[in-house]
Amino acid sequence: MTAFILGYEGNKAINIPGMVVGFIFIVLLVYTWLYSFFENSKNKYLLKLPYRTQIKVSKPVLIAKWRIFEIYRLKSEFQSYSVLVFSRKKNKHR
């Protein structure tokens, strides 16, 4: 189970503009997470971001890895991308 807890301490009023900006950030984060992907098919690597069309990229280069997080460097014809990947091993006994 995963929990995300926000706490607010203080004796001042809640900052409404800050709450709106935080809400918009969370909505955009979830939208990007749901509609982005990296795909490998027949030695072709494709990157899809929600605000761009599919991009053909070079073979990914692993930059750093820590627990379930991996950072890859991808290069397209015009740009270079750094991609954070969440990966976990599936339990074979489930």
N, C-alpha and C positions, 0 to 999 in steps of 0.2 A: 504494500500500500504506500502511496506517495502522498505527502501532505505539503501544502503550500500555505504558510501562515504569515499574515501581515499584522504587525502590531503597531499601535499608535499610542505614544505616551506624551503627556504634556497637559498643561492647563490652558492652552490657547485653542482657538476654534480650528476646525479642520480646514485645510487649504483646498478649496474647491478646484481652482485651476490646476493645482498639482495632481489632484485625483483624476481629473479629466485627461491630462497628459499621460498619466500612468495607465489609465484604461485604454486609451488609443494605442499606446505602446504594446500592451498585452494583446490587443486584438490583432495588430499587425504582426506580432511575433507568432501567434497561433496560425494566422493565415499563411505566413511564409513557411512555417513548419509543415503544414498540411499540403501545400501545393508546390513544394520543391522536391526534386529528386536528382539522383546521380545514377546513371545506368551504364552497364557494360554489356554490349551485345556484339558478338563476332568481331572482337578487337576494335570496335568503335566505342568511344566514350562520349556520352551525352550528359549535359548538365541542363536542367530546367529550373529556372527561377520564376516566381509568379509574375514578375514585371518584365520578363524577357521571353523571347521564343527559345526553342531548344538550341543549344550551342554545342558544336563539336569541339571537344577539348582533347589535349594530349593525355597520355597515360599519367595517372595520378602519382605524385611523389609524396611519400609520407614524411611529414616534418616533425611531428611530435605525437606521442601517444601516452595517455594516462587513464588507467582503468577503462571506462567505457567510451572515453572521448578520444577521437583521432583527428588530427589536423592534416589536410592534404593540400598541396599546391597543384593547381590546374592551369594550363595555359591554352588559350584559344588563339585564333589568328591575330587578334588585336589587343587582347587583355590577358591579365593574369588574375586568377582567383584563389583565395584561401578559403577552404571549406571545412567546417566543423562537422564531424560525423559522430552520431551516437550509435554505437554498436554493442550488442550484448550477445552472449552465447545462449542459445535456447536450451532449456532443460530437456534432456532426452527421455526422462522418466515421466513426463506429463502427457 
